[in-house]
Amino acid sequence: MYLTKRSPALVFLLATALGCGLLGDPGGEPQGNRNLPGSGVGRFVKQDFYCDAEFVQPFVPGLEDPVDESWMTGEPCMVLQDGVIRVWVERRKRSNPGQAWVSSIHTGVLRVGRGTECRDVDARLDGPLREISFGADPGPQAGAPTVLRSEGLYRMWFTQGDGEAIRYAYAREADCTPADCSTWTLHPEPALVPNQDWERGTVGSPSVVYTAVHHLPGELVRPGTPVYLMYYDGDVYQDRAIGHAWSLDGMTWIKADPQGNEAEASTPAPAARGVQPVLRADQTNWEFWYPDPSYGSRYVGTVGQPHVIVHRTPLRTILLMYYTGNLAGKLERPVKPPPPQGRDASIGIAYSEDGVIWEKAPSYSERDVIALEINPIMAEKLAIVIDLDKPEESVNVFSTFFIINEAAPAVLELVPNQFFIMLWEQTDHVNLNVAPGLAVPPAEESGYPGSSGIGFAYAGNIPF
Amino acid sequence: MRTNVRHGSCGFLVVGPLLLVALVISSPGPLPANPLDNYGFGSKWVAMGGAVTAIVDDVGAMYYNPAGLVRAESVQVSIGYFFADPTLKINGYEIGEDAVSGINAGFVTPPMNFGTIKIGSREIGPIKMGGGGGLHIPDKRVARTLAIPYDQPTFVLYGARNQRMVLMTPFSFQIFPWLQVGAMVSMHMRTSGGPEFVIRENRPENRGLWSEGSISTTQRPSFFASAGVEAQPMKNLHLGFCYRGKNEVVYKIPMKVHIEPLHISPELPFPLLGESLIDMNTVVYSFFAPEQFSFGAGYDFGKRCTLTLDLTLERWSAFRQPAPEGATLFSGGIAVLVPQNPNYPLPPPDFHDIVTPAVGVEVRPFLYPHWELVFRGGYRYKPSPAPEATGWNNFLANDTHIFSGGLGLNLVQVEDTLKVIRGPVRLDVHVQYFWLTEGRALKENPVADAYGDMVFGGSVINAGATLTLEF
């Protein structure tokens, strides 16, 4: 081969072609995973507010329960009010498990922003909690509040007593500002009482939405007209399930079920007693507690403490229900040593397009579902299962020593289809039994609360 | 341009292909696939919508139809650059997809003339053989594979997750003056193998022994073919056909962890956990490009205008789940503690075959002795091969309209000025605009995944230029 004048040109061109492609900026390049949409399912990431402890401590400062007090904070609810997040909680206590709870409702402002230290998002109570007053005494126990703003009023529904009834109160907009929302007017009559067979004498933990997504016929309500939909616990302390009622004014309610049965909600002895729940426990790997000796011989799963939000996707508007699985009654404060019996509560999700027919997210219970499990969306799922009698894929832990309960969720969709925040009640036996010794410095010095309080998590793309 | 086979050129024609064969064996370059399927090869042809199966006759023939290579009449060297910037959105938010850019380069050798062959009373020929080489190199990285969670929404056609170098080594024959055939064989390197660990407890009887691991991998070649035909049955009429084989790389990644008996407590004379084995196997299908059958036609309206038409069948039904799929087996002591999770198979993508029509036009209004100015335009329609994402798969694919245009400036008779280059010198530029029409994903169960209902779409703008020299 002879070298010609064109050879250097060819070599130069080939070398240029080969040399390029080795330049570049390794790492940090876009991967097509920014601003992905969120359906409200999660993954919810617990935020760690006490960075010096070994395990994640999601308890919101100001909403945790100090170890030396007997009060518990729970049943949170959030409302976005003029750009401010107002939080509502119950504060409760009881001396012994057999006694009735004593509870009251408190409110405060939650500040949520970019995180520091060991967390991505920071959430703190801005100022103290204030106990609300109703003007008339609703009794020694008022708890599990749900609040919304509609038709010019702030409206609240809450549990009276230990499940005696669900009551209604309202506040004028002038009396409920971001600075103060503690003065309410109590409606004299209960909104809803336990009068159906399945409720077995207790109701509670209401969640109310005001929406045009409902099942009411066009002859009754013009299509597109919003109504009030309520979801509540029945049979709170045993085979808990979730019932439904609707109202045109928020005060007079009608219980309803998917089969079309209806009954007046506030009448102690209504004509119909066969209205059924809209959600029952049937996901056996997390809504049931297997150490219960009656497993297999009677119905022992529970679902309750519903929290419903209206969720607008780009293609439709649906209702999302966050709820507690595997909890009878309310969470108790963890004690040392742990009791021989205990349930491991977790949080799941379901959706509805009409408010009365609900479908849960899939879980491992459904063997023919070719998908990753979704439910429960907030739980600890330990890989190790020593109790061989427990069904496979059960998320329930094998020992009460390791129970971490998540219950009573409240969710706010801060940026539509992008960013969700969640508050819930958490009790943590691991924190009580193991974590104090792993904190640096030890828990008594570092100040983190240990075992009980309101937890905070987020899901989606952080907007700040 | 006359064919001029010189002694020096003959030597180059012998040694050159040998060097290229060596490069093919050593390089991981796959067949022209994803980046070239989307953004083409050579600005002249991209500007005509890629509807050039019947008429391509330069470096671009390596991708569009290798049969056209033998029609080149001199040494051609071509180098070009393109930059494609996607703006892809889900629910109104841009997802931050990476741009695709790189260099396309190649060369064509003038054909070797073997003269005519007599078969019976019939003469066949003159038979000519041509060849060359081409490559595409991303300018940010030589290769990239991103394995993402199976349910993460992804734009299957225009996501830039998988990028790699492409090396092309074609050859082409002229059977009759009006009939050319060509083919190309390219090679992938398939990789399999992975680590194996042995975990040992720190105990007196293990003194001198350690926990250890090793990695063993094997690379094997996979060959993929492309072939084509060009014909000119009548004056001014061109017909063409090109076949491109399916492109796919399979990564098989096994991992074994042997755990020797564990006592946990030093005082225990017997192990709490017996000898165990964790056996994991992961398979990933990557760099998929469908099998393609392209039929093309072109017509010259005198010297000033050429109109082309292509129809391409793309076999997307062979697309396999690209997310890593794994199976984990526990045996021995650890199997007592850890439940054997069922390994549910990932849902199949259920893609379908599509037909993409394309049209192209070249108009040559300015043809002068020293320079020529050419205008080009094209359109291609690419329907979505994916089903609506109503379930657990979130493959997002839109019906896409692709508009293209470009200019060509040819400097002819440059030998007096540029002694080395015989001419012409050709500079082609192109612009492509991809309009992804809005797609919808209405989920059967909107809480069965983390993303819910979606509307998605966007656009891609691709621009580039190619310089071609003839010697």
Interface residues (C-beta under 8 A of the other chain):
Chain A: M1 Y2 T4 K5 R6 A9 L10 L13 L14 T16 A17 L18 C20 G21 L22 L23 G24 D25 P26 E29 P30 Q31 G32 N33 R34 N35 L36 P37 G38 S39 G40 V41 G42 R43 T313 P314 L315 R316 I318 L320 I349 A350 Y351 E359 K360 A361 P362 I370 A371 L372 I374 A383 I384 V385 I386 E392 E393 N417 Q418 A459
Chain B: H7 G8 G11 F12 V15 V75 V77 I79 L88 I90 N91 G92 Y93 E94 I95 G96 E97 D98 G102 I103 A105 F107 L135 I137 P138 D139 K140 R141 V142 L146 I148 D151 Q152 P153 T154 F155 G159 A160 R161 M165 L337 V338 P339 N341 Y344 P345 L346 P347 W392 K419 V420 I421 R440 L442 K443 N445 P446 V447 A448 D449 A450 Y451 G452 D453 M454 V455 L469 F471
